[in-house]
Amino acid sequence: MTVTKREWRTLIAQKKKTYTSAQLTQWSSSLLSKLEDHPVFCQAKTVLMYYALPDEVQTQTFVERWSKSKNIILPVVQGNDLELRFYEGKDSLKKGAYGIEEPNGRRLTNYNDIELAIIPGVSFDREGNRLGRGKGYYDRLLPQLSAYKIGICFQFQVAPLLPTEPFDILMDEVWTENGCISKTQYSQ
C-alpha cells in the first residue's frame, strides 16, 4: 500500500508528539555537531539555513554561533515565495508568517553566493527526496539554488520511499542525528 504525502505528514506529526522537546534538542545538537565537520560546511562562506519551529531540528544556537564566522542566510515568507535575508543577530529577528522568527536584515540578491543550503523537511528518504509541509515554498526556492543541498531531519522522520513529483529537487545528502543516511549519486 502506497502512503500519500498527506498521510505521511500526519504520521510524522503524530510521531513528533511522542518525543519531548529536550529529546529533540539533544538530537538536534548531535546532528548539527556532525555537520560542523562536513567538508562543504567547513569551506562554505555563505550558508542558507532556517530558524526552526519547535518540532524541527533546532537550528537557533547553531545559526547564532556560526553567524560570527560565516554569512548565514535565512528565509522570509513573502506571499507565496521565500525571500532570502542575511542573519544579523537575534535582535534583527521578528515573528513572521507561521510564527517563524525571520530576519529583517539586508536581502541576498545573488543566490549563487550560497555555497551550502541546509534544508528542513517533514520527511526525507534515502534517495534524497524531500517532503515539505505542503505549501510549496521550498519547491519554488530550490530550483533557483546552485548550492550543495543537505536535508536535515530526525531519524524517525526518514521514510522508506516518498511519493515524488516531476518538479521535486533531490538533496545532495540527507542527515539525521545518526549521521548521513543518503548521498545521491551525482554528489559523490
N, C-alpha and C positions, 0 to 999 in steps of 0.2 A: 504494500500500500504506500503510495506517494503522499508525503505530507506537504500541504500547501504552505506558502510563505506566512499567511495569516496564522495557521495552526502552529507553525514553528515559533512565531513571535509570542503566541500565547503560552506555549510550553516553556520557553526561556523565561518569560515574565514570572511564571509560577515557580520555576527553579530558583530564580533570584531571591524570592521571598523566603526560601529555606536557609539562607545564609545571613549571618549578622554583618553589620557594617564593619565591625572590627575584622572579620574574616576577609571581606572584600578588600579592605585597606591593606591587610597583610599580603594577600595575593598580588595586589597592585604593586606594592613595594618590591616584591620578589621579581615580578615581570619586568618592571622598569629598570631595576638594577642590572638585570641581564642585558637589556637593550643598550645600556650605557657603554657596554663593551663591544657593541656591534661596530664593525669597521666603517659602515656607511654613516652611522651616527657620529662616530669619533671624528670623521673627516668633514662632516657637513657643517657649514657656517649658518645656513638658514633651514629651519625645520618647521614644517607645518604640524601642529599638534591640535588638541581640543581641550577645552576646560570641562571636566567631567560632570555629568549628572550623578546623583547619589548611587545609581545602580550600574554605573560604568566603571571601567578601570580608572582608578583615581589618579589623575594627572596633575593636580594642582601644585603639590610640593615639587614635583619633577619640573614643571613649567617654571616655577619661581627660581629654583636652583640653577637651571640651565640658561635662563634668560640673562644671566650675568656674563656668559661667555659665548652665547650663540644668539642669532636672531630667531626668536620664537614667534611664529605666526599663528594666529587663532582665527577661526571663522566667526562671522557675524551674520545672522539671518537677516536678509533684506528681501522682503517679499517672498518669492519662490526660489531665491538663489542664496548662495553663501558668498559674502564679500570677505576678503582676507585682510586682516589688520595686524600690525606689529603689537606684540605684548610689551607694555611699558610699565609693568608693575601692578600690584594688586589695586592700587589707588586709581588706576585707569580702567577698572572694570565696572560695568553696570549690568543690572539684570536686563536681559533681553528676552527674545521670544522663547517660550517654553521654560522660562525661569533659569536659563543658562546665563552664567556670567560671561559677558562679551567685552572685548577691549574697545575703547573709543580712540585709540591711538591712530597714527598715520596709516593710510591704506597701502597695501602692497599691490602694485600695478603690474609688475613683471613676474608672472608665475614661473618663468624659467629660472628665477633666482632660488626657488625652493629645490633643495637637493634631496631631502628626505621628507616624506609625508607619513605621519603616524595616524592611522585611520581607525575610528571606532566602528563597532558593528554589533548588532543584536546577536549575530552568529557568523561564523566563518566555517568553511570546510577545508579539508586537506588539499583540495585542488586550487585554493586561493580565492574561491568565490566568497562574496560578502552579502549578507542580508542586513539591510538597514531597518530603520523604524517605519519605513513606508511612505515617507514624504518626498523622496527623490532628491534631496539636497546634494548628497554626495554623488548620486548618479549624474547630476548636472555638472558638478565640480571636477570629478576625477578625469574626464576626457581632456580637460584643459591643462592637466599637470603632466610634465615630463619627468618628475621626480621619482625616485625609488619609493615604492609604496609598501609599508608594513602595516598589516591589520592587527589590532590587538583586542583580546577578549579573555575571559576566564575559561579554564579548561572545560567547565560544564556547558559552555556555550558552543562548543565545537560540534558541528553536525556531520553525519556520515557523508551526505551529499545534498547540497542545497539546490532548489529549483532556480534556474537562471533565465535571464532574458538576453537577447542578442546585444543589447546596449551595455550589459554589465562589464565592468572593468575588473580584471583579476588583480589581486595583490601579488607583489613580488614574493612576499613572505607573510606568514601568519604566526603570531607569538601568543603564548599563554604564560601563566606563572610557571609552567613546566619547561618553558623554552620554545624553540622554533618547532612548529608542527607541520609547516608547509613551506616549501620553497618551489615556486613554479619553474618549469624547465627553462624558460627564457631568462631567468635571473641567476642561473647557476654559472 
